[in-house]
Amino acid sequence: MGAGTANKLGAALAELIESPRIRECLQWITREKQWVHEQHLQLCRIPAPTFFEQRRAEWMANQFRSLGCEVEMDRAGNVIAFPEPASGPLIALTAHLDTVLAPRHKDEITVEPDGRLRGPGVADNGAGLAALLALARAWRACQPLRGTTHHLALVGNVGEEGEGNLCGMRHLCTASPLASRWRAFIVLDGPSTEHITCRAVASRRFEISYSGPGGHSWSDAGAVNPVHALSRAITLFLDRFPNGLEPQAHCAFNFGLIEGGSSINAIPTSARAKLDLRAESEADLEPWVEILSGVVEEALQAENKRATAGKLTARLREIGFRPGGQLPPDSPLLSCIRAVDAHLGIRSRLDSASTDANIPLSLGLPAVSIGAGGQGGGAHTDAEWYHPEGRDLGLKRILLILCLLMQEGARLL
């Protein structure tokens, strides 16, 4: 955007900050840190692995209702809360409900003396979900804006992690009765306030499988072995890239799961692996897919030729696709975030990643993914942690971005 528009946004933000209601909201965020932390702990103790988010979704819905929001759950399982009546265009603040790992019992989510949370999902995306509840309560308590043309929707969505394939966000943007009303998406994912994810990394995911007759490791020695073929296919794929595991041309790959066999002394009847391919451009993925198809067939032929008995079959199946996209550099949404960051003294950088923002970006809708504040690490492991220091700054940032977008929405979006 031009300097004139940036100046107008700066002036609009300065006026907003002087509003008694918004100042009250900002003070509420500072004052109610402990309440937000308690909500964070409670929600993280409810397991929500991908495809099994219902218990956490129901808990979130009940919390939103207790705060006075109008709440609905859509056919995909997303929870949508409206802090105030909303009949016109919508600004979405979203956070995914699901986690890669889930606590087996609530005591696996622990609190250390300094307030640090430990356990699966406490940062990704406990931080984002806690922010939704904090914003809902602050909005209801202080009612920061009146009479805007754009309204706020708070969304806890399903299916962001693993093989969820962004199903919750896909439904929200394409099949939901609200689909035509979305004007911008702010996705909360993790704690950091240092990044603004405005470039969506595309990904394609595949399952490679080999099948054969199996047999006894001694009496059927030399027969075709699916594990051998699968191992060869993975090695051939790796060998196509001279720098090994380093990303090539802004691309990356990961064999994240391998399965096969039933006993050390039995030739397996099947073996499979799952592969994640990522690139900043969807077009950059095509050569990888061609290479993958080639090595799967090459490994099949090699194993069938080597073996003295039996024949293997192979299958390559695409199991997921995340589209790419990019927010234009002159996007009003990006300008709003930069204006708020400048006011709060946040030094953020633009980056690329695969998040729920992929879907709206691929559809041409303004969207970013940002952190909800605080500090965290160890995502997608049992050692994941979150510390609330700095959470209030992240929440204030989100509040001001929303207020600026909603007040200026009729002009900007």
RODO-2510 file (C-alpha; in nm, 4 decimals, decimal comma):
residues 413
     n   res          X          Y          Z
     1     m     0,0000     0,0000     0,0000
     2     g     0,1115     0,3573    -0,0579
     3     a     0,2457     0,5962     0,2038
     4     g    -0,0872     0,7801     0,2123
     5     t    -0,2810     0,4679     0,3079
     6     a    -0,0166     0,3693     0,5623
     7     n    -0,0461     0,7138     0,7202
     8     k    -0,4241     0,6799     0,7334
     9     l    -0,3914     0,3426     0,9055
    10     g    -0,1458     0,4880     1,1555
    11     a    -0,3858     0,7728     1,2311
    12     a    -0,6806     0,5330     1,2619
    13     l    -0,4822     0,3125     1,5003
    14     a    -0,3821     0,6112     1,7143
    15     e    -0,7483     0,7092     1,7406
    16     l    -0,8504     0,3565     1,8326
    17     i    -0,5936     0,3350     2,1099
    18     e    -0,7381     0,6490     2,2675
    19     s    -1,0849     0,4929     2,2792
    20     p    -1,1896     0,4260     2,6416
    21     r    -1,3377     0,0867     2,5503
    22     i    -1,0250    -0,0331     2,3715
    23     r    -0,8045     0,0945     2,6534
    24     e    -1,0261    -0,0995     2,8918
    25     c    -0,9785    -0,4116     2,6765
    26     l    -0,6025    -0,3698     2,6825
    27     q    -0,6086    -0,3291     3,0594
    28     w    -0,8275    -0,6392     3,0918
    29     i    -0,5651    -0,8425     2,9047
    30     t    -0,2972    -0,7284     3,1498
    31     r    -0,5208    -0,7842     3,4523
    32     e    -0,6584    -1,1308     3,3642
    33     k    -0,3362    -1,3179     3,2851
    34     q    -0,4068    -1,5868     3,5422
    35     w    -0,7567    -1,6563     3,4108
    36     v    -0,6191    -1,7023     3,0592
    37     h    -0,3475    -1,9354     3,1916
    38     e    -0,6052    -2,1478     3,3738
    39     q    -0,8147    -2,1811     3,0568
    40     h    -0,5018    -2,2795     2,8673
    41     l    -0,4233    -2,5568     3,1139
    42     q    -0,7781    -2,6938     3,1129
    43     l    -0,8134    -2,7121     2,7356
    44     c    -0,4742    -2,8793     2,6895
    45     r    -0,5772    -3,1550     2,9290
    46     i    -0,8557    -3,2563     2,6893
    47     p    -0,7073    -3,4884     2,4235
    48     a    -0,7724    -3,3735     2,0668
    49     p    -0,5718    -3,5767     1,8140
    50     t    -0,6626    -3,5130     1,4521
    51     f    -1,0059    -3,6608     1,3648
    52     f    -1,0894    -3,6903     1,7373
    53     e    -1,1375    -3,3259     1,8350
    54     q    -1,5019    -3,3541     1,9481
    55     r    -1,4484    -3,3449     2,3253
    56     r    -1,2276    -3,0393     2,3058
    57     a    -1,4643    -2,8769     2,0552
    58     e    -1,7589    -2,9250     2,2915
    59     w    -1,5570    -2,7855     2,5817
    60     m    -1,4617    -2,4790     2,3787
    61     a    -1,8232    -2,4307     2,2714
    62     n    -1,9381    -2,4416     2,6340
    63     q    -1,6715    -2,1893     2,7339
    64     f    -1,7780    -1,9519     2,4577
    65     r    -2,1422    -1,9840     2,5625
    66     s    -2,0568    -1,9150     2,9261
    67     l    -1,8918    -1,5919     2,8105
    68     g    -2,2102    -1,4817     2,6351
    69     c    -2,1197    -1,5653     2,2760
    70     e    -2,3580    -1,7051     2,0183
    71     v    -2,2100    -2,0439     1,9246
    72     e    -2,2584    -2,2975     1,6474
    73     m    -2,0801    -2,6165     1,5456
    74     d    -2,0732    -2,6884     1,1751
    75     r    -2,0835    -3,0186     0,9873
    76     a    -1,7051    -3,0475     0,9818
    77     g    -1,6835    -3,0154     1,3623
    78     n    -1,5594    -2,6553     1,3733
    79     v    -1,6701    -2,4369     1,6650
    80     i    -1,7760    -2,0851     1,5596
    81     a    -1,8451    -1,8164     1,8196
    82     f    -1,9789    -1,4650     1,7690
    83     p    -1,9041    -1,2241     2,0556
    84     e    -2,1716    -0,9887     1,9204
    85     p    -2,4572    -1,0124     1,6673
    86     a    -2,3089    -1,0507     1,3188
    87     s    -2,5190    -1,0142     1,0081
    88     g    -2,2680    -0,8748     0,7577
    89     p    -1,9124    -0,9416     0,6372
    90     l    -1,6927    -1,1389     0,8777
    91     i    -1,3321    -1,1245     0,9965
    92     a    -1,2245    -1,4701     1,1179
    93     l    -0,9867    -1,5272     1,4080
    94     t    -0,9080    -1,8981     1,4043
    95     a    -0,7016    -2,1576     1,5908
    96     h    -0,6895    -2,5300     1,5213
    97     l    -0,8254    -2,7665     1,7831
    98     d    -0,6182    -3,0729     1,6975
    99     t    -0,2713    -3,1802     1,8071
   100     v    -0,0145    -3,4169     1,6580
   101     l     0,0282    -3,5956     1,9919
   102     a    -0,2299    -3,6150     2,2692
   103     p    -0,1964    -3,6670     2,6449
   104     r    -0,3036    -4,0150     2,7553
   105     h    -0,4271    -3,8676     3,0834
   106     k    -0,4594    -3,5143     3,2100
   107     d    -0,1608    -3,5367     3,4448
   108     e     0,0696    -3,5505     3,1425
   109     i     0,0071    -3,1768     3,1086
   110     t     0,2099    -3,0317     3,3952
   111     v     0,2642    -2,6851     3,5403
   112     e     0,6085    -2,5872     3,6659
   113     p     0,6654    -2,3363     3,9491
   114     d     0,7397    -2,0544     3,7024
   115     g     0,4080    -2,1137     3,5212
   116     r     0,5591    -2,3084     3,2312
   117     l     0,3263    -2,5716     3,0828
   118     r     0,4692    -2,8996     2,9574
   119     g     0,3073    -3,1697     2,7502
   120     p     0,1721    -3,2477     2,4037
   121     g     0,0023    -2,9543     2,2328
   122     v     0,0576    -2,6873     2,4984
   123     a     0,2154    -2,4489     2,2469
   124     d     0,0775    -2,5884     1,9195
   125     n    -0,1988    -2,5068     1,9480
   126     g    -0,2948    -2,4560     2,3110
   127     a    -0,1599    -2,1017     2,2829
   128     g    -0,3908    -2,0205     1,9928
   129     l    -0,7023    -2,1680     2,1540
   130     a    -0,6379    -1,9896     2,4838
   131     a    -0,6120    -1,6656     2,2856
   132     l    -0,9562    -1,7267     2,1335
   133     l    -1,1086    -1,7564     2,4800
   134     a    -0,9199    -1,4510     2,6058
   135     l    -1,0385    -1,2383     2,3125
   136     a    -1,3946    -1,3646     2,3553
   137     r    -1,4050    -1,2649     2,7214
   138     a    -1,2315    -0,9314     2,6655
   139     w    -1,4629    -0,8477     2,3736
   140     r    -1,7743    -0,9331     2,5698
   141     a    -1,6584    -0,7485     2,8805
   142     c    -1,5435    -0,4273     2,7116
   143     q    -1,7263    -0,4137     2,3757
   144     p    -1,4392    -0,2270     2,2087
   145     l    -1,6189    -0,1379     1,8835
   146     r    -1,9694    -0,0244     1,7917
   147     g    -2,1402     0,0134     1,4560
   148     t    -1,8772    -0,1431     1,2303
   149     t    -1,9734    -0,2984     0,8966
   150     h    -1,7478    -0,5997     0,9575
   151     h    -1,7927    -0,8373     1,2495
   152     l    -1,5783    -1,0848     1,4396
   153     a    -1,6068    -1,4647     1,4298
   154     l    -1,3908    -1,6788     1,6588
   155     v    -1,3265    -2,0248     1,5151
   156     g    -1,1792    -2,3387     1,6683
   157     n    -1,1292    -2,5552     1,3615
   158     v    -1,0546    -2,9228     1,3115
   159     g    -0,8135    -3,1119     1,0892
   160     e    -0,5043    -2,8903     1,0655
   161     e    -0,2402    -3,1394     1,1737
   162     g    -0,1178    -3,4644     1,0199
   163     e    -0,3528    -3,6133     0,7645
   164     g    -0,6357    -3,3785     0,8535
   165     n    -0,5595    -3,2120     0,5187
   166     l    -0,6951    -2,8778     0,6487
   167     c    -1,0452    -3,0265     0,6297
   168     g    -1,1931    -2,7861     0,8862
   169     m    -1,0678    -2,4776     0,7057
   170     r    -1,1667    -2,6221     0,3669
   171     h    -1,5230    -2,6618     0,4892
   172     l    -1,5256    -2,3168     0,6440
   173     c    -1,4101    -2,1486     0,3216
   174     t    -1,5973    -2,3514     0,0613
   175     a    -1,8935    -2,5453     0,2031
   176     s    -2,0043    -2,3503     0,5104
   177     p    -2,3158    -2,1278     0,4931
   178     l    -2,0755    -1,8528     0,6055
   179     a    -1,8343    -1,9044     0,3143
   180     s    -1,9496    -1,6016     0,1145
   181     r    -1,9208    -1,3694     0,4151
   182     w    -1,5504    -1,4109     0,4957
   183     r    -1,3366    -1,1061     0,4212
   184     a    -1,0094    -1,1888     0,6001
   185     f    -0,8545    -1,4624     0,8157
   186     i    -0,6129    -1,4263     1,1038
   187     v    -0,4893    -1,7726     1,1967
   188     l    -0,3359    -1,8194     1,5420
   189     d    -0,0830    -2,1016     1,5425
   190     g     0,1687    -2,1348     1,8249
   191     p     0,3094    -1,8617     2,0484
   192     s     0,5705    -1,6542     1,8640
   193     t     0,4978    -1,2919     1,7730
   194     e     0,8134    -1,2686     1,5629
   195     h     0,6679    -1,3997     1,2378
   196     i     0,3895    -1,3146     0,9942
   197     t     0,3256    -1,6174     0,7756
   198     c     0,1910    -1,4705     0,4533
   199     r     0,3248    -1,7246     0,2018
   200     a     0,1583    -2,0649     0,2026
   201     v     0,3899    -2,3613     0,1482
   202     a     0,2218    -2,6167    -0,0760
   203     s     0,2413    -2,9855     0,0098
   204     r     0,1504    -3,3194    -0,1406
   205     r     0,1466    -3,6363     0,0647
   206     f     0,1770    -3,9926    -0,0569
   207     e     0,1525    -4,3470     0,0712
   208     i     0,3863    -4,5992    -0,0921
   209     s     0,2943    -4,9634    -0,0426
   210     y     0,4316    -5,2988    -0,1585
   211     s     0,2481    -5,6296    -0,1232
   212     g     0,3537    -5,9915    -0,1722
   213     p     0,2841    -6,3511    -0,0629
   214     g     0,5051    -6,3435     0,2503
   215     g     0,6596    -6,6569     0,3922
   216     h     0,9034    -6,8152     0,6374
   217     s     1,2422    -6,6495     0,6767
   218     w     1,4247    -6,9846     0,6314
   219     s     1,2117    -7,2189     0,4245
   220     d     1,1032    -6,9378     0,1884
   221     a     1,4383    -6,7582     0,1873
   222     g     1,4918    -6,5583    -0,1306
   223     a     1,1231    -6,4825    -0,1852
   224     v     1,0137    -6,1279    -0,2651
   225     n     1,0169    -5,9009     0,0383
   226     p     0,8037    -5,5814     0,0536
   227     v     1,0321    -5,4248     0,3175
   228     h     1,3342    -5,4690     0,0923
   229     a     1,1525    -5,3026    -0,1972
   230     l     1,0302    -5,0161     0,0183
   231     s     1,3783    -4,9582     0,1623
   232     r     1,5224    -4,9504    -0,1882
   233     a     1,2588    -4,6998    -0,3054
   234     i     1,3365    -4,4637    -0,0169
   235     t     1,7100    -4,4907    -0,0793
   236     l     1,6667    -4,4284    -0,4526
   237     f     1,4577    -4,1204    -0,3775
   238     l     1,7204    -3,9831    -0,1386
   239     d     1,9971    -4,0518    -0,3892
   240     r     1,8304    -3,8263    -0,6449
   241     f     1,9238    -3,5262    -0,4300
   242     p     2,3001    -3,4711    -0,3975
   243     n     2,2771    -3,2802    -0,0696
   244     g     2,0881    -3,5546     0,1054
   245     l     1,8240    -3,4215     0,3417
   246     e     1,8814    -3,0521     0,2729
   247     p     1,5896    -2,8827     0,0961
   248     q     1,6464    -2,8227    -0,2729
   249     a     1,5158    -2,5063    -0,4449
   250     h     1,2906    -2,4193    -0,1502
   251     c     1,1586    -2,7751    -0,1404
   252     a     1,1620    -3,0320     0,1398
   253     f     1,0606    -3,3923     0,1929
   254     n     1,0088    -3,6225     0,4872
   255     f     0,9430    -3,9945     0,5183
   256     g     0,7521    -3,9688     0,8438
   257     l     0,6069    -4,3157     0,8860
   258     i     0,7181    -4,6673     0,7878
   259     e     0,5236    -4,9849     0,8650
   260     g     0,5509    -5,3485     0,7659
   261     g     0,5889    -5,7046     0,8815
   262     s     0,4667    -5,9023     1,1792
   263     s     0,7688    -6,0992     1,3056
   264     i     1,1469    -6,1084     1,2750
   265     n     1,1304    -6,4582     1,1263
   266     a     0,8485    -6,3955     0,8798
   267     i     0,8816    -6,2433     0,5340
   268     p     0,6264    -5,9572     0,5375
   269     t     0,3200    -5,9596     0,3185
   270     s     0,3173    -5,5810     0,3025
   271     a     0,5140    -5,2664     0,3799
   272     r     0,4243    -4,9013     0,3447
   273     a     0,5650    -4,5562     0,4021
   274     k     0,4160    -4,2080     0,4085
   275     l     0,5962    -3,9168     0,2496
   276     d     0,5420    -3,5418     0,2825
   277     l     0,6632    -3,3216    -0,0054
   278     r     0,6667    -2,9426     0,0380
   279     a     0,7580    -2,6437    -0,1762
   280     e     0,6863    -2,2735    -0,1848
   281     s     0,5366    -2,3212    -0,5328
   282     e     0,2987    -2,5993    -0,6326
   283     a     0,4780    -2,6226    -0,9682
   284     d     0,8043    -2,7068    -0,7887
   285     l     0,6434    -3,0229    -0,6524
   286     e     0,5801    -3,1799    -0,9923
   287     p     0,9387    -3,3004    -1,0560
   288     w     0,9411    -3,4590    -0,7108
   289     v     0,6215    -3,6496    -0,7838
   290     e     0,7653    -3,7782    -1,1113
   291     i     1,0830    -3,8915    -0,9359
   292     l     0,8792    -4,0626    -0,6651
   293     s     0,6694    -4,2513    -0,9186
   294     g     0,9845    -4,3599    -1,0994
   295     v     1,1694    -4,4913    -0,7946
   296     v     0,8641    -4,6835    -0,6708
   297     e     0,8528    -4,8700    -1,0029
   298     e     1,2318    -4,9105    -1,0175
   299     a     1,2400    -5,0654    -0,6696
   300     l     0,9539    -5,2980    -0,7614
   301     q     1,1338    -5,4265    -1,0697
   302     a     1,4623    -5,4680    -0,8819
   303     e     1,3049    -5,6738    -0,6026
   304     n     1,1075    -5,8939    -0,8405
   305     k     1,4237    -5,9540    -1,0446
   306     r     1,6356    -6,0311    -0,7372
   307     a     1,3904    -6,2731    -0,5762
   308     t     1,3760    -6,6463    -0,6457
   309     a     1,0026    -6,6783    -0,5778
   310     g     0,6857    -6,4717    -0,5812
   311     k     0,5995    -6,1339    -0,7268
   312     l     0,5421    -5,8019    -0,5568
   313     t     0,2885    -5,5391    -0,6495
   314     a     0,3271    -5,1687    -0,5762
   315     r     0,0868    -4,8831    -0,5186
   316     l     0,1483    -4,5091    -0,4964
   317     r    -0,1503    -4,3231    -0,3525
   318     e    -0,1857    -3,9501    -0,2893
   319     i    -0,3336    -3,9007     0,0574
   320     g    -0,3209    -3,5242     0,1020
   321     f    -0,2807    -3,1918    -0,0736
   322     r    -0,2348    -2,8443     0,0695
   323     p    -0,2529    -2,5674    -0,1887
   324     g    -0,0065    -2,2811    -0,1968
   325     g    -0,0761    -1,9107    -0,2114
   326     q     0,0622    -1,5730    -0,1189
   327     l    -0,0597    -1,2500     0,0328
   328     p     0,0322    -0,9572    -0,1944
   329     p     0,2996    -0,7273    -0,0464
   330     d     0,0575    -0,4332    -0,0634
   331     s    -0,2230    -0,6209     0,1131
   332     p    -0,4297    -0,4052     0,3528
   333     l    -0,4224    -0,6930     0,6020
   334     l    -0,0440    -0,6912     0,6049
   335     s    -0,0404    -0,3134     0,6382
   336     c    -0,2704    -0,3323     0,9407
   337     i    -0,0429    -0,5841     1,1114
   338     r     0,2662    -0,3773     1,0398
   339     a     0,0997    -0,0660     1,1783
   340     v     0,0146    -0,2467     1,5027
   341     d     0,3610    -0,4033     1,5282
   342     a     0,5211    -0,0621     1,4856
   343     h     0,3062     0,0793     1,7660
   344     l     0,3817    -0,2109     2,0028
   345     g     0,7513    -0,2298     1,9166
   346     i     0,7244    -0,5828     1,7755
   347     r     0,9957    -0,6649     1,5216
   348     s     0,8268    -0,9241     1,3037
   349     r     0,9415    -1,0831     0,9798
   350     l     0,7518    -1,2283     0,6846
   351     d     0,7880    -1,6018     0,6351
   352     s     0,6426    -1,9063     0,4637
   353     a     0,4856    -2,2148     0,6212
   354     s     0,2026    -2,4617     0,5828
   355     t    -0,0910    -2,3576     0,8045
   356     d    -0,4670    -2,3178     0,7954
   357     a    -0,4040    -1,9914     0,6093
   358     n    -0,3183    -2,2006     0,2994
   359     i    -0,6843    -2,2498     0,2159
   360     p    -0,8078    -1,8889     0,2177
   361     l    -0,4858    -1,7727     0,0475
   362     s    -0,5366    -2,0279    -0,2302
   363     l    -0,8884    -1,8880    -0,2798
   364     g    -0,7666    -1,5294    -0,3009
   365     l    -0,8877    -1,4335     0,0482
   366     p    -0,6578    -1,2205     0,2663
   367     a    -0,5060    -1,4443     0,5341
   368     v    -0,2032    -1,4648     0,7615
   369     s    -0,0863    -1,6937     1,0372
   370     i     0,0647    -1,5330     1,3468
   371     g     0,1544    -1,6397     1,6988
   372     a    -0,0645    -1,5822     2,0015
   373     g     0,2085    -1,4576     2,2341
   374     g     0,4293    -1,6166     2,4958
   375     q     0,7189    -1,8550     2,4380
   376     g     0,7268    -2,2190     2,3418
   377     g     0,9226    -2,5034     2,1910
   378     g     0,9378    -2,8772     2,1287
   379     a     0,6291    -2,8753     1,9053
   380     h     0,5038    -3,2175     1,7940
   381     t     0,6954    -3,3959     2,0734
   382     d     0,6195    -3,5162     2,4255
   383     a     0,8621    -3,2502     2,5523
   384     e     0,6566    -2,9579     2,4166
   385     w     0,6477    -2,6541     2,6455
   386     y     0,4866    -2,3132     2,6743
   387     h     0,5764    -2,0176     2,8976
   388     p     0,3215    -1,7339     2,9361
   389     e     0,5807    -1,4551     2,9563
   390     g     0,4870    -1,2123     2,6788
   391     r     0,1413    -1,3574     2,6218
   392     d    -0,0266    -1,0258     2,7033
   393     l     0,1722    -0,8519     2,4286
   394     g     0,0551    -1,1109     2,1779
   395     l    -0,3079    -1,0740     2,2861
   396     k    -0,2925    -0,6946     2,2658
   397     r    -0,1465    -0,7245     1,9194
   398     i    -0,4331    -0,9482     1,8072
   399     l    -0,6957    -0,7204     1,9611
   400     l    -0,5593    -0,4084     1,7910
   401     i    -0,5245    -0,5830     1,4538
   402     l    -0,8869    -0,6961     1,4742
   403     c    -1,0147    -0,3543     1,5770
   404     l    -0,8233    -0,1794     1,2990
   405     l    -0,9414    -0,4293     1,0381
   406     m    -1,3032    -0,4163     1,1486
   407     q    -1,3172    -0,0370     1,1702
   408     e    -1,1457     0,0110     0,8336
   409     g    -1,2931    -0,2996     0,6703
   410     a    -1,5443    -0,1211     0,4512
   411     r    -1,2596     0,0791     0,2967
   412     l    -0,9864    -0,1824     0,2907
   413     l    -1,1414    -0,5268     0,2338
***
